[in-house]
């Protein structure tokens, strides 16, 4: 034993504990950042599908080819039904 009261085993255990704490902290930060990025990407995808893809301005910003929806490109002829009112 050393005169300071600490053996090499105790110092080694402290280093192992610090390393374990550091690894747990690093892993939790990485997982948290990944989760936030995934939620932002999922939110952007949902907003794009439901809302933003309809605006030409956003399409031009993102550099998409701007092909409009099928409903806009080929309007289908509507049949008008005569309603008989008696």
PDB file with one MODEL, atoms N, CA, C and O in Angstrom:
MODEL        1
ATOM      1  N   UNK A   1       0.828  -1.187   0.000  1.00  0.00           N
ATOM      2  CA  UNK A   1       0.000   0.000   0.000  1.00  0.00           C
ATOM      3  C   UNK A   1       0.869   1.247   0.000  1.00  0.00           C
ATOM      4  O   UNK A   1       1.978   1.271   0.534  1.00  0.00           O
ATOM      5  N   UNK A   2       0.318   2.274  -0.619  1.00  0.00           N
ATOM      6  CA  UNK A   2       1.032   3.549  -0.634  1.00  0.00           C
ATOM      7  C   UNK A   2       0.739   4.314   0.646  1.00  0.00           C
ATOM      8  O   UNK A   2      -0.248   4.048   1.332  1.00  0.00           O
ATOM      9  N   UNK A   3       1.593   5.250   0.953  1.00  0.00           N
ATOM     10  CA  UNK A   3       1.422   6.025   2.171  1.00  0.00           C
ATOM     11  C   UNK A   3       0.184   6.913   2.115  1.00  0.00           C
ATOM     12  O   UNK A   3      -0.389   7.229   3.158  1.00  0.00           O
ATOM     13  N   UNK A   4      -0.239   7.320   0.929  1.00  0.00           N
ATOM     14  CA  UNK A   4      -1.384   8.201   0.809  1.00  0.00           C
ATOM     15  C   UNK A   4      -2.701   7.519   1.156  1.00  0.00           C
ATOM     16  O   UNK A   4      -3.731   8.184   1.266  1.00  0.00           O
ATOM     17  N   UNK A   5      -2.679   6.223   1.328  1.00  0.00           N
ATOM     18  CA  UNK A   5      -3.894   5.519   1.696  1.00  0.00           C
ATOM     19  C   UNK A   5      -4.639   4.959   0.495  1.00  0.00           C
ATOM     20  O   UNK A   5      -5.631   4.249   0.661  1.00  0.00           O
ATOM     21  N   UNK A   6      -4.180   5.264  -0.705  1.00  0.00           N
ATOM     22  CA  UNK A   6      -4.832   4.751  -1.901  1.00  0.00           C
ATOM     23  C   UNK A   6      -3.964   3.675  -2.527  1.00  0.00           C
ATOM     24  O   UNK A   6      -2.764   3.858  -2.728  1.00  0.00           O
ATOM     25  N   UNK A   7      -4.570   2.596  -2.820  1.00  0.00           N
ATOM     26  CA  UNK A   7      -3.834   1.564  -3.537  1.00  0.00           C
ATOM     27  C   UNK A   7      -4.052   1.759  -5.026  1.00  0.00           C
ATOM     28  O   UNK A   7      -4.915   2.536  -5.435  1.00  0.00           O
ATOM     29  N   UNK A   8      -3.300   1.082  -5.810  1.00  0.00           N
ATOM     30  CA  UNK A   8      -3.448   1.190  -7.259  1.00  0.00           C
ATOM     31  C   UNK A   8      -4.817   0.683  -7.700  1.00  0.00           C
ATOM     32  O   UNK A   8      -5.364   1.143  -8.702  1.00  0.00           O
ATOM     33  N   UNK A   9      -5.352  -0.244  -6.965  1.00  0.00           N
ATOM     34  CA  UNK A   9      -6.670  -0.789  -7.294  1.00  0.00           C
ATOM     35  C   UNK A   9      -7.748   0.276  -7.184  1.00  0.00           C
ATOM     36  O   UNK A   9      -8.623   0.368  -8.046  1.00  0.00           O
ATOM     37  N   UNK A  10      -7.693   1.068  -6.144  1.00  0.00           N
ATOM     38  CA  UNK A  10      -8.696   2.112  -5.947  1.00  0.00           C
ATOM     39  C   UNK A  10      -8.594   3.181  -7.021  1.00  0.00           C
ATOM     40  O   UNK A  10      -9.614   3.661  -7.515  1.00  0.00           O
ATOM     41  N   UNK A  11      -7.382   3.559  -7.388  1.00  0.00           N
ATOM     42  CA  UNK A  11      -7.190   4.555  -8.439  1.00  0.00           C
ATOM     43  C   UNK A  11      -7.684   3.988  -9.760  1.00  0.00           C
ATOM     44  O   UNK A  11      -8.324   4.705 -10.529  1.00  0.00           O
ATOM     45  N   UNK A  12      -7.411   2.744 -10.041  1.00  0.00           N
ATOM     46  CA  UNK A  12      -7.879   2.090 -11.266  1.00  0.00           C
ATOM     47  C   UNK A  12      -9.397   2.026 -11.318  1.00  0.00           C
ATOM     48  O   UNK A  12      -9.994   2.199 -12.381  1.00  0.00           O
ATOM     49  N   UNK A  13     -10.011   1.782 -10.191  1.00  0.00           N
ATOM     50  CA  UNK A  13     -11.474   1.736 -10.132  1.00  0.00           C
ATOM     51  C   UNK A  13     -12.079   3.109 -10.403  1.00  0.00           C
ATOM     52  O   UNK A  13     -13.107   3.223 -11.070  1.00  0.00           O
ATOM     53  N   UNK A  14     -11.431   4.151  -9.878  1.00  0.00           N
ATOM     54  CA  UNK A  14     -11.920   5.500 -10.115  1.00  0.00           C
ATOM     55  C   UNK A  14     -11.815   5.854 -11.600  1.00  0.00           C
ATOM     56  O   UNK A  14     -12.722   6.455 -12.176  1.00  0.00           O
ATOM     57  N   UNK A  15     -10.700   5.473 -12.199  1.00  0.00           N
ATOM     58  CA  UNK A  15     -10.526   5.730 -13.640  1.00  0.00           C
ATOM     59  C   UNK A  15     -11.557   4.956 -14.451  1.00  0.00           C
ATOM     60  O   UNK A  15     -12.118   5.482 -15.412  1.00  0.00           O
ATOM     61  N   UNK A  16     -11.803   3.725 -14.072  1.00  0.00           N
ATOM     62  CA  UNK A  16     -12.814   2.929 -14.773  1.00  0.00           C
ATOM     63  C   UNK A  16     -14.194   3.558 -14.615  1.00  0.00           C
ATOM     64  O   UNK A  16     -14.972   3.605 -15.568  1.00  0.00           O
ATOM     65  N   UNK A  17     -14.495   4.037 -13.423  1.00  0.00           N
ATOM     66  CA  UNK A  17     -15.800   4.665 -13.182  1.00  0.00           C
ATOM     67  C   UNK A  17     -15.931   5.958 -13.986  1.00  0.00           C
ATOM     68  O   UNK A  17     -16.990   6.233 -14.550  1.00  0.00           O
ATOM     69  N   UNK A  18     -14.856   6.754 -14.040  1.00  0.00           N
ATOM     70  CA  UNK A  18     -14.894   7.981 -14.843  1.00  0.00           C
ATOM     71  C   UNK A  18     -15.094   7.659 -16.317  1.00  0.00           C
ATOM     72  O   UNK A  18     -15.866   8.324 -17.008  1.00  0.00           O
ATOM     73  N   UNK A  19     -14.396   6.639 -16.791  1.00  0.00           N
ATOM     74  CA  UNK A  19     -14.525   6.241 -18.191  1.00  0.00           C
ATOM     75  C   UNK A  19     -15.938   5.742 -18.469  1.00  0.00           C
ATOM     76  O   UNK A  19     -16.514   6.057 -19.511  1.00  0.00           O
ATOM     77  N   UNK A  20     -16.489   4.981 -17.566  1.00  0.00           N
ATOM     78  CA  UNK A  20     -17.850   4.479 -17.727  1.00  0.00           C
ATOM     79  C   UNK A  20     -18.848   5.632 -17.740  1.00  0.00           C
ATOM     80  O   UNK A  20     -19.765   5.653 -18.562  1.00  0.00           O
ATOM     81  N   UNK A  21     -18.672   6.588 -16.834  1.00  0.00           N
ATOM     82  CA  UNK A  21     -19.550   7.758 -16.801  1.00  0.00           C
ATOM     83  C   UNK A  21     -19.441   8.574 -18.085  1.00  0.00           C
ATOM     84  O   UNK A  21     -20.445   9.037 -18.627  1.00  0.00           O
ATOM     85  N   UNK A  22     -18.201   8.743 -18.568  1.00  0.00           N
ATOM     86  CA  UNK A  22     -17.998   9.482 -19.818  1.00  0.00           C
ATOM     87  C   UNK A  22     -18.678   8.781 -20.991  1.00  0.00           C
ATOM     88  O   UNK A  22     -19.344   9.429 -21.799  1.00  0.00           O
ATOM     89  N   UNK A  23     -18.516   7.481 -21.086  1.00  0.00           N
ATOM     90  CA  UNK A  23     -19.138   6.728 -22.183  1.00  0.00           C
ATOM     91  C   UNK A  23     -20.660   6.788 -22.116  1.00  0.00           C
ATOM     92  O   UNK A  23     -21.314   6.945 -23.147  1.00  0.00           O
ATOM     93  N   UNK A  24     -21.225   6.668 -20.938  1.00  0.00           N
ATOM     94  CA  UNK A  24     -22.677   6.762 -20.792  1.00  0.00           C
ATOM     95  C   UNK A  24     -23.185   8.148 -21.168  1.00  0.00           C
ATOM     96  O   UNK A  24     -24.234   8.281 -21.800  1.00  0.00           O
ATOM     97  N   UNK A  25     -22.440   9.178 -20.779  1.00  0.00           N
ATOM     98  CA  UNK A  25     -22.821  10.542 -21.147  1.00  0.00           C
ATOM     99  C   UNK A  25     -22.743  10.745 -22.651  1.00  0.00           C
ATOM    100  O   UNK A  25     -23.650  11.319 -23.253  1.00  0.00           O
ATOM    101  N   UNK A  26     -21.660  10.274 -23.260  1.00  0.00           N
ATOM    102  CA  UNK A  26     -21.487  10.427 -24.708  1.00  0.00           C
ATOM    103  C   UNK A  26     -22.570   9.677 -25.477  1.00  0.00           C
ATOM    104  O   UNK A  26     -23.118  10.196 -26.449  1.00  0.00           O
ATOM    105  N   UNK A  27     -22.873   8.472 -25.047  1.00  0.00           N
ATOM    106  CA  UNK A  27     -23.902   7.680 -25.727  1.00  0.00           C
ATOM    107  C   UNK A  27     -25.268   8.341 -25.584  1.00  0.00           C
ATOM    108  O   UNK A  27     -26.037   8.384 -26.544  1.00  0.00           O
ATOM    109  N   UNK A  28     -25.575   8.854 -24.403  1.00  0.00           N
ATOM    110  CA  UNK A  28     -26.885   9.485 -24.218  1.00  0.00           C
ATOM    111  C   UNK A  28     -27.001  10.768 -25.045  1.00  0.00           C
ATOM    112  O   UNK A  28     -28.076  11.067 -25.566  1.00  0.00           O
ATOM    113  N   UNK A  29     -25.906  11.533 -25.173  1.00  0.00           N
ATOM    114  CA  UNK A  29     -25.939  12.736 -26.001  1.00  0.00           C
ATOM    115  C   UNK A  29     -26.128  12.366 -27.471  1.00  0.00           C
ATOM    116  O   UNK A  29     -26.919  12.997 -28.172  1.00  0.00           O
ATOM    117  N   UNK A  30     -25.415  11.360 -27.936  1.00  0.00           N
ATOM    118  CA  UNK A  30     -25.538  10.924 -29.331  1.00  0.00           C
ATOM    119  C   UNK A  30     -26.949  10.435 -29.628  1.00  0.00           C
ATOM    120  O   UNK A  30     -27.516  10.776 -30.665  1.00  0.00           O
ATOM    121  N   UNK A  31     -27.514   9.646 -28.737  1.00  0.00           N
ATOM    122  CA  UNK A  31     -28.876   9.139 -28.937  1.00  0.00           C
ATOM    123  C   UNK A  31     -29.883  10.287 -28.915  1.00  0.00           C
ATOM    124  O   UNK A  31     -30.823  10.300 -29.709  1.00  0.00           O
ATOM    125  N   UNK A  32     -29.696  11.242 -28.018  1.00  0.00           N
ATOM    126  CA  UNK A  32     -30.618  12.383 -27.932  1.00  0.00           C
ATOM    127  C   UNK A  32     -30.578  13.233 -29.192  1.00  0.00           C
ATOM    128  O   UNK A  32     -31.623  13.610 -29.722  1.00  0.00           O
ATOM    129  N   UNK A  33     -29.381  13.536 -29.673  1.00  0.00           N
ATOM    130  CA  UNK A  33     -29.254  14.343 -30.891  1.00  0.00           C
ATOM    131  C   UNK A  33     -29.846  13.593 -32.087  1.00  0.00           C
ATOM    132  O   UNK A  33     -30.521  14.194 -32.924  1.00  0.00           O
ATOM    133  N   UNK A  34     -29.600  12.307 -32.169  1.00  0.00           N
ATOM    134  CA  UNK A  34     -30.163  11.503 -33.258  1.00  0.00           C
ATOM    135  C   UNK A  34     -31.691  11.508 -33.211  1.00  0.00           C
ATOM    136  O   UNK A  34     -32.341  11.640 -34.248  1.00  0.00           O
ATOM    137  N   UNK A  35     -32.260  11.367 -32.030  1.00  0.00           N
ATOM    138  CA  UNK A  35     -33.715  11.381 -31.897  1.00  0.00           C
ATOM    139  C   UNK A  35     -34.292  12.724 -32.322  1.00  0.00           C
ATOM    140  O   UNK A  35     -35.317  12.765 -33.003  1.00  0.00           O
ATOM    141  N   UNK A  36     -33.655  13.816 -31.935  1.00  0.00           N
ATOM    142  CA  UNK A  36     -34.140  15.143 -32.316  1.00  0.00           C
ATOM    143  C   UNK A  36     -34.081  15.323 -33.823  1.00  0.00           C
ATOM    144  O   UNK A  36     -35.032  15.821 -34.424  1.00  0.00           O
ATOM    145  N   UNK A  37     -32.980  14.925 -34.438  1.00  0.00           N
ATOM    146  CA  UNK A  37     -32.846  15.048 -35.895  1.00  0.00           C
ATOM    147  C   UNK A  37     -33.895  14.201 -36.604  1.00  0.00           C
ATOM    148  O   UNK A  37     -34.480  14.649 -37.591  1.00  0.00           O
ATOM    149  N   UNK A  38     -34.142  12.992 -36.122  1.00  0.00           N
ATOM    150  CA  UNK A  38     -35.155  12.136 -36.740  1.00  0.00           C
ATOM    151  C   UNK A  38     -36.559  12.732 -36.605  1.00  0.00           C
ATOM    152  O   UNK A  38     -37.344  12.673 -37.552  1.00  0.00           O
ATOM    153  N   UNK A  39     -36.882  13.300 -35.449  1.00  0.00           N
ATOM    154  CA  UNK A  39     -38.190  13.918 -35.272  1.00  0.00           C
ATOM    155  C   UNK A  39     -38.358  15.138 -36.172  1.00  0.00           C
ATOM    156  O   UNK A  39     -39.439  15.367 -36.715  1.00  0.00           O
ATOM    157  N   UNK A  40     -37.304  15.914 -36.329  1.00  0.00           N
ATOM    158  CA  UNK A  40     -37.376  17.073 -37.229  1.00  0.00           C
ATOM    159  C   UNK A  40     -37.559  16.610 -38.668  1.00  0.00           C
ATOM    160  O   UNK A  40     -38.365  17.180 -39.403  1.00  0.00           O
ATOM    161  N   UNK A  41     -36.822  15.588 -39.074  1.00  0.00           N
ATOM    162  CA  UNK A  41     -36.945  15.070 -40.437  1.00  0.00           C
ATOM    163  C   UNK A  41     -38.343  14.492 -40.682  1.00  0.00           C
ATOM    164  O   UNK A  41     -38.930  14.713 -41.741  1.00  0.00           O
ATOM    165  N   UNK A  42     -38.866  13.765 -39.721  1.00  0.00           N
ATOM    166  CA  UNK A  42     -40.210  13.204 -39.849  1.00  0.00           C
ATOM    167  C   UNK A  42     -41.252  14.316 -39.928  1.00  0.00           C
ATOM    168  O   UNK A  42     -42.176  14.246 -40.739  1.00  0.00           O
ATOM    169  N   UNK A  43     -41.107  15.332 -39.095  1.00  0.00           N
ATOM    170  CA  UNK A  43     -42.036  16.462 -39.142  1.00  0.00           C
ATOM    171  C   UNK A  43     -41.975  17.186 -40.468  1.00  0.00           C
ATOM    172  O   UNK A  43     -43.013  17.549 -41.021  1.00  0.00           O
ATOM    173  N   UNK A  44     -40.767  17.405 -40.995  1.00  0.00           N
ATOM    174  CA  UNK A  44     -40.613  18.066 -42.290  1.00  0.00           C
ATOM    175  C   UNK A  44     -41.273  17.230 -43.392  1.00  0.00           C
ATOM    176  O   UNK A  44     -41.963  17.770 -44.257  1.00  0.00           O
ATOM    177  N   UNK A  45     -41.060  15.923 -43.356  1.00  0.00           N
ATOM    178  CA  UNK A  45     -41.642  15.039 -44.364  1.00  0.00           C
ATOM    179  C   UNK A  45     -43.170  15.107 -44.327  1.00  0.00           C
ATOM    180  O   UNK A  45     -43.811  15.189 -45.375  1.00  0.00           O
ATOM    181  N   UNK A  46     -43.745  15.076 -43.146  1.00  0.00           N
ATOM    182  CA  UNK A  46     -45.206  15.129 -43.022  1.00  0.00           C
ATOM    183  C   UNK A  46     -45.734  16.473 -43.511  1.00  0.00           C
ATOM    184  O   UNK A  46     -46.720  16.525 -44.246  1.00  0.00           O
ATOM    185  N   UNK A  47     -45.081  17.556 -43.107  1.00  0.00           N
ATOM    186  CA  UNK A  47     -45.522  18.883 -43.548  1.00  0.00           C
ATOM    187  C   UNK A  47     -45.357  19.022 -45.055  1.00  0.00           C
ATOM    188  O   UNK A  47     -46.197  19.632 -45.716  1.00  0.00           O
ATOM    189  N   UNK A  48     -44.284  18.461 -45.604  1.00  0.00           N
ATOM    190  CA  UNK A  48     -44.067  18.507 -47.062  1.00  0.00           C
ATOM    191  C   UNK A  48     -45.192  17.774 -47.785  1.00  0.00           C
ATOM    192  O   UNK A  48     -45.769  18.306 -48.733  1.00  0.00           O
ATOM    193  N   UNK A  49     -45.505  16.566 -47.346  1.00  0.00           N
ATOM    194  CA  UNK A  49     -46.536  15.758 -48.017  1.00  0.00           C
ATOM    195  C   UNK A  49     -47.916  16.396 -47.913  1.00  0.00           C
ATOM    196  O   UNK A  49     -48.698  16.340 -48.862  1.00  0.00           O
ATOM    197  N   UNK A  50     -48.217  16.999 -46.775  1.00  0.00           N
ATOM    198  CA  UNK A  50     -49.558  17.528 -46.568  1.00  0.00           C
ATOM    199  C   UNK A  50     -49.750  18.963 -47.048  1.00  0.00           C
ATOM    200  O   UNK A  50     -50.864  19.354 -47.397  1.00  0.00           O
ATOM    201  N   UNK A  51     -48.668  19.757 -47.071  1.00  0.00           N
ATOM    202  CA  UNK A  51     -48.879  21.183 -47.246  1.00  0.00           C
ATOM    203  C   UNK A  51     -47.891  21.849 -48.200  1.00  0.00           C
ATOM    204  O   UNK A  51     -48.313  22.476 -49.172  1.00  0.00           O
ATOM    205  N   UNK A  52     -46.605  21.731 -47.952  1.00  0.00           N
ATOM    206  CA  UNK A  52     -45.609  22.550 -48.628  1.00  0.00           C
ATOM    207  C   UNK A  52     -45.392  22.204 -50.097  1.00  0.00           C
ATOM    208  O   UNK A  52     -45.011  23.079 -50.875  1.00  0.00           O
ATOM    209  N   UNK A  53     -45.618  20.971 -50.495  1.00  0.00           N
ATOM    210  CA  UNK A  53     -45.342  20.596 -51.886  1.00  0.00           C
ATOM    211  C   UNK A  53     -46.273  21.277 -52.878  1.00  0.00           C
ATOM    212  O   UNK A  53     -46.029  21.233 -54.084  1.00  0.00           O
ATOM    213  N   UNK A  54     -47.323  21.899 -52.394  1.00  0.00           N
ATOM    214  CA  UNK A  54     -48.289  22.560 -53.272  1.00  0.00           C
ATOM    215  C   UNK A  54     -47.839  23.964 -53.675  1.00  0.00           C
ATOM    216  O   UNK A  54     -48.412  24.546 -54.595  1.00  0.00           O
ATOM    217  N   UNK A  55     -46.844  24.510 -53.017  1.00  0.00           N
ATOM    218  CA  UNK A  55     -46.410  25.871 -53.283  1.00  0.00           C
ATOM    219  C   UNK A  55     -45.191  25.889 -54.191  1.00  0.00           C
ATOM    220  O   UNK A  55     -44.179  25.250 -53.902  1.00  0.00           O
ATOM    221  N   UNK A  56     -45.293  26.620 -55.281  1.00  0.00           N
ATOM    222  CA  UNK A  56     -44.201  26.705 -56.253  1.00  0.00           C
ATOM    223  C   UNK A  56     -42.955  27.338 -55.629  1.00  0.00           C
ATOM    224  O   UNK A  56     -41.832  26.941 -55.936  1.00  0.00           O
ATOM    225  N   UNK A  57     -43.157  28.318 -54.757  1.00  0.00           N
ATOM    226  CA  UNK A  57     -42.033  28.998 -54.142  1.00  0.00           C
ATOM    227  C   UNK A  57     -41.144  28.015 -53.383  1.00  0.00           C
ATOM    228  O   UNK A  57     -39.920  28.069 -53.504  1.00  0.00           O
ATOM    229  N   UNK A  58     -41.745  27.121 -52.604  1.00  0.00           N
ATOM    230  CA  UNK A  58     -40.986  26.140 -51.837  1.00  0.00           C
ATOM    231  C   UNK A  58     -40.321  25.146 -52.786  1.00  0.00           C
ATOM    232  O   UNK A  58     -39.193  24.718 -52.541  1.00  0.00           O
ATOM    233  N   UNK A  59     -41.009  24.776 -53.863  1.00  0.00           N
ATOM    234  CA  UNK A  59     -40.420  23.861 -54.843  1.00  0.00           C
ATOM    235  C   UNK A  59     -39.187  24.481 -55.485  1.00  0.00           C
ATOM    236  O   UNK A  59     -38.185  23.799 -55.697  1.00  0.00           O
ATOM    237  N   UNK A  60     -39.257  25.764 -55.792  1.00  0.00           N
ATOM    238  CA  UNK A  60     -38.116  26.445 -56.397  1.00  0.00           C
ATOM    239  C   UNK A  60     -36.960  26.559 -55.411  1.00  0.00           C
ATOM    240  O   UNK A  60     -35.800  26.441 -55.805  1.00  0.00           O
ATOM    241  N   UNK A  61     -37.261  26.786 -54.143  1.00  0.00           N
ATOM    242  CA  UNK A  61     -36.210  26.866 -53.129  1.00  0.00           C
ATOM    243  C   UNK A  61     -35.470  25.538 -52.984  1.00  0.00           C
ATOM    244  O   UNK A  61     -34.250  25.506 -52.821  1.00  0.00           O
ATOM    245  N   UNK A  62     -36.225  24.452 -53.045  1.00  0.00           N
ATOM    246  CA  UNK A  62     -35.623  23.141 -52.847  1.00  0.00           C
ATOM    247  C   UNK A  62     -35.067  22.544 -54.134  1.00  0.00           C
ATOM    248  O   UNK A  62     -34.371  21.529 -54.101  1.00  0.00           O
ATOM    249  N   UNK A  63     -35.371  23.167 -55.259  1.00  0.00           N
ATOM    250  CA  UNK A  63     -34.835  22.686 -56.518  1.00  0.00           C
ATOM    251  C   UNK A  63     -35.536  21.462 -57.069  1.00  0.00           C
ATOM    252  O   UNK A  63     -34.958  20.728 -57.870  1.00  0.00           O
ATOM    253  N   UNK A  64     -36.763  21.230 -56.657  1.00  0.00           N
ATOM    254  CA  UNK A  64     -37.506  20.108 -57.226  1.00  0.00           C
ATOM    255  C   UNK A  64     -38.010  20.507 -58.602  1.00  0.00           C
ATOM    256  O   UNK A  64     -38.084  21.690 -58.933  1.00  0.00           O
ATOM    257  N   UNK A  65     -38.354  19.510 -59.394  1.00  0.00           N
ATOM    258  CA  UNK A  65     -38.765  19.810 -60.764  1.00  0.00           C
ATOM    259  C   UNK A  65     -40.130  20.474 -60.845  1.00  0.00           C
ATOM    260  O   UNK A  65     -40.505  20.977 -61.904  1.00  0.00           O
ATOM    261  N   UNK A  66     -40.859  20.487 -59.780  1.00  0.00           N
ATOM    262  CA  UNK A  66     -42.120  21.222 -59.731  1.00  0.00           C
ATOM    263  C   UNK A  66     -43.237  20.577 -60.523  1.00  0.00           C
ATOM    264  O   UNK A  66     -44.118  21.273 -61.029  1.00  0.00           O
ATOM    265  N   UNK A  67     -43.217  19.262 -60.640  1.00  0.00           N
ATOM    266  CA  UNK A  67     -44.318  18.621 -61.324  1.00  0.00           C
ATOM    267  C   UNK A  67     -45.542  18.715 -60.452  1.00  0.00           C
ATOM    268  O   UNK A  67     -45.537  18.246 -59.314  1.00  0.00           O
ATOM    269  N   UNK A  68     -46.585  19.314 -60.971  1.00  0.00           N
ATOM    270  CA  UNK A  68     -47.793  19.456 -60.161  1.00  0.00           C
ATOM    271  C   UNK A  68     -48.489  18.112 -59.960  1.00  0.00           C
ATOM    272  O   UNK A  68     -48.158  17.106 -60.587  1.00  0.00           O
ATOM    273  N   UNK A  69     -49.446  18.143 -59.076  1.00  0.00           N
ATOM    274  CA  UNK A  69     -50.214  16.933 -58.799  1.00  0.00           C
ATOM    275  C   UNK A  69     -50.948  16.470 -60.044  1.00  0.00           C
ATOM    276  O   UNK A  69     -51.170  17.239 -60.979  1.00  0.00           O
ATOM    277  N   UNK A  70     -51.320  15.193 -60.037  1.00  0.00           N
ATOM    278  CA  UNK A  70     -52.042  14.622 -61.170  1.00  0.00           C
ATOM    279  C   UNK A  70     -53.363  15.343 -61.422  1.00  0.00           C
ATOM    280  O   UNK A  70     -53.783  15.510 -62.567  1.00  0.00           O
ATOM    281  N   UNK A  71     -53.998  15.760 -60.361  1.00  0.00           N
ATOM    282  CA  UNK A  71     -55.291  16.433 -60.509  1.00  0.00           C
ATOM    283  C   UNK A  71     -55.135  17.759 -61.247  1.00  0.00           C
ATOM    284  O   UNK A  71     -56.052  18.189 -61.947  1.00  0.00           O
ATOM    285  N   UNK A  72     -54.000  18.398 -61.100  1.00  0.00           N
ATOM    286  CA  UNK A  72     -53.792  19.684 -61.743  1.00  0.00           C
ATOM    287  C   UNK A  72     -53.357  19.533 -63.204  1.00  0.00           C
ATOM    288  O   UNK A  72     -53.664  20.395 -64.028  1.00  0.00           O
ATOM    289  N   UNK A  73     -52.658  18.465 -63.528  1.00  0.00           N
ATOM    290  CA  UNK A  73     -52.133  18.324 -64.885  1.00  0.00           C
ATOM    291  C   UNK A  73     -53.200  17.904 -65.879  1.00  0.00           C
ATOM    292  O   UNK A  73     -53.261  18.432 -66.989  1.00  0.00           O
ATOM    293  N   UNK A  74     -54.021  16.979 -65.497  1.00  0.00           N
ATOM    294  CA  UNK A  74     -55.030  16.479 -66.428  1.00  0.00           C
ATOM    295  C   UNK A  74     -56.412  16.597 -65.791  1.00  0.00           C
ATOM    296  O   UNK A  74     -56.879  15.671 -65.130  1.00  0.00           O
ATOM    297  N   UNK A  75     -57.051  17.723 -65.991  1.00  0.00           N
ATOM    298  CA  UNK A  75     -58.386  17.844 -65.405  1.00  0.00           C
ATOM    299  C   UNK A  75     -59.353  16.896 -66.108  1.00  0.00           C
ATOM    300  O   UNK A  75     -59.393  16.811 -67.336  1.00  0.00           O
ATOM    301  N   UNK A  76     -60.099  16.213 -65.323  1.00  0.00           N
ATOM    302  CA  UNK A  76     -61.062  15.273 -65.883  1.00  0.00           C
ATOM    303  C   UNK A  76     -62.357  16.008 -66.189  1.00  0.00           C
ATOM    304  O   UNK A  76     -62.796  16.854 -65.410  1.00  0.00           O
ATOM    305  N   UNK A  77     -62.965  15.684 -67.320  1.00  0.00           N
ATOM    306  CA  UNK A  77     -64.236  16.350 -67.644  1.00  0.00           C
ATOM    307  C   UNK A  77     -65.313  15.937 -66.640  1.00  0.00           C
ATOM    308  O   UNK A  77     -65.441  14.772 -66.264  1.00  0.00           O
ATOM    309  N   UNK A  78     -66.056  16.914 -66.239  1.00  0.00           N
ATOM    310  CA  UNK A  78     -67.129  16.639 -65.276  1.00  0.00           C
ATOM    311  C   UNK A  78     -68.443  16.519 -66.025  1.00  0.00           C
ATOM    312  O   UNK A  78     -68.739  17.281 -66.945  1.00  0.00           O
ATOM    313  N   UNK A  79     -69.171  15.595 -65.623  1.00  0.00           N
ATOM    314  CA  UNK A  79     -70.509  15.440 -66.201  1.00  0.00           C
ATOM    315  C   UNK A  79     -71.478  16.269 -65.388  1.00  0.00           C
ATOM    316  O   UNK A  79     -71.515  16.193 -64.160  1.00  0.00           O
ATOM    317  N   UNK A  80     -72.218  17.019 -66.060  1.00  0.00           N
ATOM    318  CA  UNK A  80     -73.229  17.828 -65.400  1.00  0.00           C
ATOM    319  C   UNK A  80     -74.541  17.077 -65.532  1.00  0.00           C
ATOM    320  O   UNK A  80     -74.977  16.741 -66.633  1.00  0.00           O
ATOM    321  N   UNK A  81     -75.134  16.831 -64.437  1.00  0.00           N
ATOM    322  CA  UNK A  81     -76.385  16.117 -64.451  1.00  0.00           C
ATOM    323  C   UNK A  81     -77.522  17.126 -64.347  1.00  0.00           C
ATOM    324  O   UNK A  81     -77.521  18.008 -63.488  1.00  0.00           O
ATOM    325  N   UNK A  82     -78.476  16.975 -65.230  1.00  0.00           N
ATOM    326  CA  UNK A  82     -79.654  17.842 -65.159  1.00  0.00           C
ATOM    327  C   UNK A  82     -80.548  17.362 -64.031  1.00  0.00           C
ATOM    328  O   UNK A  82     -80.953  16.202 -63.962  1.00  0.00           O
ATOM    329  N   UNK A  83     -80.826  18.276 -63.182  1.00  0.00           N
ATOM    330  CA  UNK A  83     -81.687  17.948 -62.068  1.00  0.00           C
ATOM    331  C   UNK A  83     -83.088  18.418 -62.400  1.00  0.00           C
ATOM    332  O   UNK A  83     -83.315  19.579 -62.739  1.00  0.00           O
ATOM    333  N   UNK A  84     -83.984  17.521 -62.299  1.00  0.00           N
ATOM    334  CA  UNK A  84     -85.355  17.818 -62.605  1.00  0.00           C
ATOM    335  C   UNK A  84     -86.044  18.393 -61.375  1.00  0.00           C
ATOM    336  O   UNK A  84     -86.084  17.769 -60.314  1.00  0.00           O
ATOM    337  N   UNK A  85     -86.572  19.568 -61.536  1.00  0.00           N
ATOM    338  CA  UNK A  85     -87.229  20.201 -60.396  1.00  0.00           C
ATOM    339  C   UNK A  85     -88.716  20.328 -60.719  1.00  0.00           C
ATOM    340  O   UNK A  85     -89.106  21.060 -61.629  1.00  0.00           O
ATOM    341  N   UNK A  86     -89.484  19.652 -60.010  1.00  0.00           N
ATOM    342  CA  UNK A  86     -90.945  19.724 -60.220  1.00  0.00           C
ATOM    343  C   UNK A  86     -91.626  20.382 -59.074  1.00  0.00           C
ATOM    344  O   UNK A  86     -92.849  20.527 -59.082  1.00  0.00           O
TER     345      UNK A  86
ENDMDL
END
